[in-house]
Each structure stands twice: as C-alpha cells, then as structure tokens.
Amino acid sequence: MNNLQQLLQMGQQLQSKVAEIQERLDAQEISASSGGGMVKATVDGKGAIKSLSIDGTVVDPEDVEMLEDLVLAAVTEAQNKARVHYEEEMKKATGGLPMNLPGLF
C-alpha cells in the first residue's frame, strides 16, 4: 500500500510541475520571420499566435499570394519553435516519461 501512496504522490507532484510549466509557457514569446524579416510572427510557448507584423513594402495587391506564403511561413516556423520548446520543457519536468498516459492529465 505504501508504494501506491508514493506513486500517487509522485503523480501529484508531476501534475503540479506541468501546471507551472504551462503557466510559464503562456507568458513566453517565441518569434520567427520570413522574407528577410519582412513578416514576423510571435506566438506564446504553446504556439498560439500573439502578434503578426508585416512590412508595408511587401504588400503588393498584384501579388497577394507571395504575402500569404510569407505569413504562412513565419507563423509555421514560430509554432514549430514553440512546439519543440514545449516538448523540451515537458521532458525536463517528467524526466522523459511519456505525457500521453491515459487519465494522468
């Protein structure tokens, strides 16, 4: 019975660590740009878009497709960086345990 209590306590500690990390990730900003910095996307540590800036010189009504591509590239790169950062933080907190254990979180 003592082992079960220890396991439950470890689970609660892990859950608390994960909650702390998620709060920190919400406050973090991760940025990426495309087009030589003409389009910049900023996301939080979980990948949610926080801001997008576009240099006015890249806005060409005759070439909307290029602008769309630049925006998509910047957002995708920022979200990929955030995903990698998130996974690294979770691995630190869990000591490498898989985070997809049913019913754990």
Secondary structure, DSSP 8 states (H G I E B T S, - for coil): -HHHHHHHHHHHHHHHHHHHHHHHHHH-EEEEEETTTTEEEEEETTS-EEEEEE-GGG--TT-HHHHHHHHHHHHHHHHHHHHHHHHHHHHHHHTT--S--TTT-
